Amino acid sequence: MKYDLGVTDDAAAVRVPTLVLHARGDALVPFDEGRQLAALVPDARLVPLDSANHILLEAEPAWDDLRREVTAFLPLVHAGRDAALDDLSRREREVLTLVADGEDNERIAAALHLSVRTVERHLSNCYAKLGLTGRAARVAAATRFARDAEPGGARDS
């Protein structure tokens, strides 16, 4: 099944910093498609990656380039502590610590001797306290929590 999805009409309306990463040898989506997308988005930056894979693998040399580019693109420092994290309970912090470490709900439940349903309730409470909704809430919560994890931060209290 082939999908015909186009972003040409919407790309010019993008008003956020944009990084387009594309493998030069991508056999699924030709490199010129990445070049065209970067040209359509105002002030986008195209980063060609030396790979033949559509999705880069950690073992290939381009992986380090990808990580370096993404790290340079993302803000290095945030403006102070995330005050919303102070509203999290000790147990909610424990759950988010494990989420930030990449654990799924079943493993979190086992590690903390809780039911999966209780883990889900703690996560729902975290999302509400952090003002997060939708499918990306788990990633956003883990990112905010991990970002604030420096000494004296939310994970240490």
Residue pairs with C-beta under 8 A, 6 or more apart in sequence:
7 37
7 40
8 40
11 37
11 40
11 41
12 40
12 41
12 42
14 41
14 42
14 44
15 42
17 43
17 73
18 38
18 41
18 43
18 44
18 45
19 44
19 45
19 47
19 69
19 70
19 73
20 34
20 37
20 38
20 41
20 44
20 45
20 46
20 47
21 34
21 47
21 49
21 66
21 69
21 70
22 29
22 31
22 33
22 34
22 35
22 46
22 47
22 48
22 49
23 31
23 48
23 49
23 50
23 51
23 52
23 53
23 54
23 56
23 62
24 31
24 48
24 49
24 50
24 51
25 31
25 50
25 51
25 52
25 53
26 34
26 51
26 52
26 53
26 54
27 52
27 54
28 54
29 54
31 48
34 46
34 48
35 46
37 44
38 44
38 45
38 46
45 73
47 65
47 69
49 56
49 62
49 65
49 66
50 61
50 62
50 65
51 60
51 62
53 60
56 62
56 63
56 66
57 63
78 147
78 148
81 148
81 153
81 154
82 144
82 147
82 148
82 154
84 129
84 130
84 131
84 144
85 93
85 130
85 144
85 145
85 148
85 153
85 154
86 154
86 157
87 129
88 96
88 126
88 129
88 154
89 125
91 112
91 122
92 122
92 125
92 126
92 129
93 145
93 154
93 155
93 157
94 112
95 108
95 112
95 119
95 122
95 123
95 126
96 126
96 141
96 142
96 145
97 145
97 155
98 107
98 108
98 111
98 112
99 108
99 123
99 138
99 141
99 142
99 145
100 142
100 143
100 145
100 146
100 149
103 111
105 116
105 119
105 120
105 123
106 116
108 114
108 119
109 115
109 116
109 118
109 119
112 119
114 122
123 138
123 141
126 132
126 141
127 133
127 137
127 141
130 140
130 141
130 144
132 140
132 141
145 154
145 155
146 155
148 154
148 155
149 155
149 156
